[in-house]
């Protein structure tokens, strides 16, 4: 109510705070690949695993396009194994 009164939020709109699980999972996903998290910790509760995996994937359309069109050069017949030109 106070935020709406200050004009920070539209009237009738409220925001709920992000859960501690989501905040922690997002920070972990920003720093480490999920495989490394699995190797480092013996037991990770399934809900925590799901949120880390969720936050591990790109959020913006630009990032999704960038990763989906990533080319290793393996399709180019002039490039041999290891990226060396033939």
Backbone torsions as a table, in degrees:
resi	resn	phi	psi	omega
1	UNK	NA	-41.3	-179.3
2	UNK	-65.8	-40.4	179.8
3	UNK	-65.1	-39.4	178.0
4	UNK	-66.1	-38.4	178.9
5	UNK	-65.3	-31.8	179.3
6	UNK	-82.1	-3.7	179.9
7	UNK	83.5	12.9	-179.7
8	UNK	-79.8	-29.4	178.6
9	UNK	-127.5	147.5	175.0
10	UNK	-62.8	148.7	178.7
11	UNK	-58.2	138.9	179.7
12	UNK	83.1	-5.4	179.9
13	UNK	-106.9	129.6	175.1
14	UNK	-126.1	152.0	177.3
15	UNK	-112.1	136.8	173.4
16	UNK	-97.2	144.2	-178.8
17	UNK	-66.6	151.7	177.2
18	UNK	-67.4	141.6	-178.9
19	UNK	-69.6	152.5	177.7
20	UNK	-60.8	-36.1	177.2
21	UNK	-59.7	-47.0	-179.4
22	UNK	-66.5	-40.0	179.2
23	UNK	-62.4	-48.0	-178.8
24	UNK	-65.2	-44.1	-179.4
25	UNK	-63.1	-39.7	179.3
26	UNK	-65.2	-42.5	179.4
27	UNK	-64.9	-40.9	177.0
28	UNK	-62.8	-46.6	-178.2
29	UNK	-63.9	-30.5	178.4
30	UNK	-71.4	-28.5	-174.0
31	UNK	-96.2	-40.4	-170.9
32	UNK	-130.3	144.7	171.6
33	UNK	-66.9	148.0	-176.8
34	UNK	-58.4	-37.2	179.7
35	UNK	-57.4	-40.3	179.7
36	UNK	-67.7	-36.8	177.3
37	UNK	-63.8	-44.5	179.2
38	UNK	-61.3	-40.7	-178.9
39	UNK	-69.5	-33.4	-173.9
40	UNK	-78.1	-37.7	-174.7
41	UNK	-113.3	133.1	-177.9
42	UNK	-69.0	-49.4	-175.9
43	UNK	-123.4	118.3	175.7
44	UNK	-121.7	119.6	179.5
45	UNK	-56.3	143.9	-175.7
46	UNK	-57.0	-41.6	177.8
47	UNK	-61.4	-34.9	178.2
48	UNK	-68.5	-43.0	177.6
49	UNK	-58.1	-46.0	-178.6
50	UNK	-60.3	-41.3	-178.6
51	UNK	-71.6	-36.7	177.1
52	UNK	-64.2	-44.5	178.3
53	UNK	-61.8	-43.9	179.0
54	UNK	-56.2	-48.0	-177.4
55	UNK	-77.3	-10.2	179.4
56	UNK	-75.4	-21.2	-177.9
57	UNK	-87.3	150.1	-179.0
58	UNK	-62.4	148.7	-176.9
59	UNK	-98.6	-37.3	-173.3
60	UNK	-90.8	153.2	179.2
61	UNK	-61.3	-36.7	179.6
62	UNK	-61.2	-46.2	179.5
63	UNK	-66.0	-38.6	179.0
64	UNK	-62.7	-44.5	178.6
65	UNK	-63.5	-40.1	-178.8
66	UNK	-62.8	-46.7	-178.2
67	UNK	-72.4	-33.3	-178.0
68	UNK	-74.8	-21.1	179.9
69	UNK	-105.1	14.6	-179.5
70	UNK	-61.7	128.4	-177.7
71	UNK	-117.7	124.4	-179.5
72	UNK	-87.0	-7.1	-178.4
73	UNK	90.7	-4.3	-178.1
74	UNK	-68.2	-24.2	-178.7
75	UNK	-80.9	-15.8	-178.8
76	UNK	-81.8	116.3	-176.7
77	UNK	-64.1	-20.7	-179.6
78	UNK	-80.8	-7.4	-179.7
79	UNK	-108.7	124.6	-179.6
80	UNK	-88.1	-171.6	178.8
81	UNK	-59.7	141.0	179.6
82	UNK	78.0	6.6	177.0
83	UNK	84.8	6.2	-179.0
84	UNK	-81.3	136.4	178.3
85	UNK	-69.8	139.6	-179.7
86	UNK	-99.3	NA	NA
